[in-house]
């Protein structure tokens, strides 16, 4: 069945069953492979995309449920918060293996767009459920604080 998905500002057709996870439509049909498969049960955050601006686990979001929603992947992430997060991530060398980082960056940019000067508790709450098997959590938190400072100054 053909679906029209609004992804990163473009409308793209995918020929998949309605119960196909959005993740696989993005990766396999649209070749947007920077969104990663982690666990398949919405527990790790590697597959995080925005659906109408809200962080969403694409591994459990079915294509037929997104309708006319705007989907933003790490490939299309932009704006002041996104730029600050990406710069801070590089400055502090946050990634180790890098596998989880697209989901981590999506969650961090969403947090900073809503809460420009987050506390450690805000960061913990926003990043909860984003698993980093390399345990770079201290660098992630430091990078979010750095990104907040960049946005402020």
Kinemage of the C-alpha trace (Angstrom):
@kinemage 1
@onewidth
@group {chain A} dominant
@subgroup {mainchain}
@vectorlist {calphas} color= white
{ca unk a 1} P 0.000 0.000 0.000
{ca unk a 2} L 1.332 3.458 -0.806
{ca unk a 3} L 1.599 6.115 1.881
{ca unk a 4} L 2.647 9.732 1.553
{ca unk a 5} L 5.001 10.732 4.358
{ca unk a 6} L 6.065 14.288 5.081
{ca unk a 7} L 9.712 13.806 6.003
{ca unk a 8} L 12.225 16.585 6.559
{ca unk a 9} L 10.096 19.048 4.614
{ca unk a 10} L 9.441 16.822 1.595
{ca unk a 11} L 6.492 14.581 0.803
{ca unk a 12} L 7.754 11.137 -0.072
{ca unk a 13} L 5.882 8.012 -1.167
{ca unk a 14} L 6.530 4.678 0.490
{ca unk a 15} L 5.000 1.392 -0.633
{ca unk a 16} L 4.677 -0.525 2.635
{ca unk a 17} L 1.981 -2.171 4.713
{ca unk a 18} L 0.277 0.173 7.177
{ca unk a 19} L 1.582 -1.805 10.126
{ca unk a 20} L 5.198 -1.274 9.057
{ca unk a 21} L 7.169 0.580 11.716
{ca unk a 22} L 8.043 4.110 10.628
{ca unk a 23} L 11.707 3.287 11.308
{ca unk a 24} L 11.781 0.719 8.521
{ca unk a 25} L 9.963 2.987 6.074
{ca unk a 26} L 12.571 5.681 6.772
{ca unk a 27} L 15.578 3.373 6.595
{ca unk a 28} L 14.597 0.830 3.958
{ca unk a 29} L 12.293 2.797 1.694
{ca unk a 30} L 13.657 6.347 1.962
{ca unk a 31} L 17.317 5.478 2.671
{ca unk a 32} L 17.424 7.729 5.752
{ca unk a 33} L 19.748 5.429 7.634
{ca unk a 34} L 21.020 7.875 10.271
{ca unk a 35} L 17.965 6.960 12.355
{ca unk a 36} L 19.068 3.730 14.016
{ca unk a 37} L 17.426 0.481 15.074
{ca unk a 38} L 18.286 -0.329 18.662
{ca unk a 39} L 15.843 -2.532 20.515
{ca unk a 40} L 12.585 -2.573 18.564
{ca unk a 41} L 10.470 -2.028 21.706
{ca unk a 42} L 10.879 1.728 22.328
{ca unk a 43} L 13.223 1.258 25.266
{ca unk a 44} L 16.579 2.553 23.984
{ca unk a 45} L 15.849 5.760 22.039
{ca unk a 46} L 18.161 5.068 19.085
{ca unk a 47} L 15.229 5.364 16.664
{ca unk a 48} L 13.970 8.732 17.930
{ca unk a 49} L 12.471 11.070 15.346
{ca unk a 50} L 10.080 13.986 15.747
{ca unk a 51} L 6.454 13.549 14.746
{ca unk a 52} L 4.875 17.002 14.643
{ca unk a 53} L 7.772 18.248 16.758
{ca unk a 54} L 7.537 15.641 19.525
{ca unk a 55} L 10.253 13.030 20.109
{ca unk a 56} L 8.787 9.707 19.040
{ca unk a 57} L 10.162 6.175 18.956
{ca unk a 58} L 9.906 5.242 15.291
{ca unk a 59} L 10.393 1.521 15.930
{ca unk a 60} L 6.885 1.251 17.438
{ca unk a 61} L 5.140 3.986 15.435
{ca unk a 62} L 3.299 2.424 12.531
{ca unk a 63} L 3.253 4.154 9.163
{ca unk a 64} L -0.549 4.236 9.038
{ca unk a 65} L -0.646 6.171 12.332
{ca unk a 66} L 1.332 9.215 11.184
{ca unk a 67} L -1.157 10.496 8.608
{ca unk a 68} L -0.255 14.052 7.548
{ca unk a 69} L 2.144 14.592 10.442
{ca unk a 70} L 5.504 16.229 9.807
{ca unk a 71} L 8.315 13.798 10.491
{ca unk a 72} L 11.794 15.111 11.239
{ca unk a 73} L 14.769 12.777 11.358
{ca unk a 74} L 18.313 13.533 12.451
{ca unk a 75} L 19.007 14.174 8.746
{ca unk a 76} L 16.567 17.106 8.754
{ca unk a 77} L 17.167 18.435 12.259
{ca unk a 78} L 17.826 22.162 12.229
{ca unk a 79} L 17.396 25.279 14.285
{ca unk a 80} L 19.213 27.038 17.092
{ca unk a 81} L 18.933 24.192 19.607
{ca unk a 82} L 19.964 21.558 17.060
{ca unk a 83} L 23.002 23.548 15.961
{ca unk a 84} L 24.086 24.192 19.548
{ca unk a 85} L 23.685 20.514 20.484
{ca unk a 86} L 25.624 19.311 17.458
{ca unk a 87} L 28.463 21.771 18.131
{ca unk a 88} L 28.599 20.880 21.834
{ca unk a 89} L 28.588 17.164 20.976
{ca unk a 90} L 31.631 17.715 18.752
{ca unk a 91} L 33.402 20.077 21.157
{ca unk a 92} L 33.123 17.648 24.057
{ca unk a 93} L 33.648 14.532 21.927
{ca unk a 94} L 30.493 12.944 23.288
{ca unk a 95} L 30.239 9.928 20.972
{ca unk a 96} L 32.279 6.868 21.661
{ca unk a 97} L 30.866 4.251 19.311
{ca unk a 98} L 28.242 6.744 18.105
{ca unk a 99} L 25.408 4.279 17.530
{ca unk a 100} L 22.916 5.885 19.924
{ca unk a 101} L 23.876 9.462 19.157
{ca unk a 102} L 21.180 10.334 16.629
{ca unk a 103} L 18.519 9.504 19.225
{ca unk a 104} L 20.462 11.279 21.961
{ca unk a 105} L 20.823 14.427 19.838
{ca unk a 106} L 17.136 14.406 18.891
{ca unk a 107} L 16.135 14.181 22.566
{ca unk a 108} L 18.641 16.839 23.658
{ca unk a 109} L 17.613 19.308 20.943
{ca unk a 110} L 13.959 18.832 21.865
{ca unk a 111} L 14.756 19.484 25.523
{ca unk a 112} L 16.639 22.700 24.736
{ca unk a 113} L 13.909 23.940 22.402
{ca unk a 114} L 11.446 23.628 25.297
{ca unk a 115} L 13.758 24.350 28.252
{ca unk a 116} L 16.640 26.600 27.169
{ca unk a 117} L 18.433 26.437 30.551
{ca unk a 118} L 17.769 22.916 31.886
{ca unk a 119} L 18.786 21.693 35.318
{ca unk a 120} L 20.411 18.288 35.796
{ca unk a 121} L 16.969 16.977 36.797
{ca unk a 122} L 15.458 18.365 33.570
{ca unk a 123} L 18.192 16.665 31.569
{ca unk a 124} L 17.747 13.371 33.409
{ca unk a 125} L 14.002 13.432 32.768
{ca unk a 126} L 14.312 14.350 29.090
{ca unk a 127} L 17.071 11.865 28.371
{ca unk a 128} L 15.535 9.008 30.376
{ca unk a 129} L 15.071 6.058 28.073
{ca unk a 130} L 17.924 7.023 25.760
{ca unk a 131} L 20.447 4.284 26.343
{ca unk a 132} L 24.154 4.664 25.647
{ca unk a 133} L 25.901 1.315 25.874
{ca unk a 134} L 29.258 3.129 26.051
{ca unk a 135} L 27.992 5.037 29.108
{ca unk a 136} L 28.866 8.539 27.915
{ca unk a 137} L 26.105 9.978 30.093
{ca unk a 138} L 28.388 12.479 31.864
{ca unk a 139} L 29.594 13.843 28.519
{ca unk a 140} L 26.007 13.967 27.239
{ca unk a 141} L 24.902 16.003 30.262
{ca unk a 142} L 27.925 18.308 29.950
{ca unk a 143} L 27.227 18.811 26.249
{ca unk a 144} L 23.606 19.719 26.929
{ca unk a 145} L 24.732 22.307 29.474
{ca unk a 146} L 27.307 23.623 26.989
{ca unk a 147} L 24.677 23.818 24.240
{ca unk a 148} L 22.373 25.740 26.610
{ca unk a 149} L 25.201 28.199 27.326
{ca unk a 150} L 25.836 28.629 23.581
{ca unk a 151} L 22.170 29.342 22.959
{ca unk a 152} L 22.130 31.895 25.765
{ca unk a 153} L 25.236 33.755 24.631
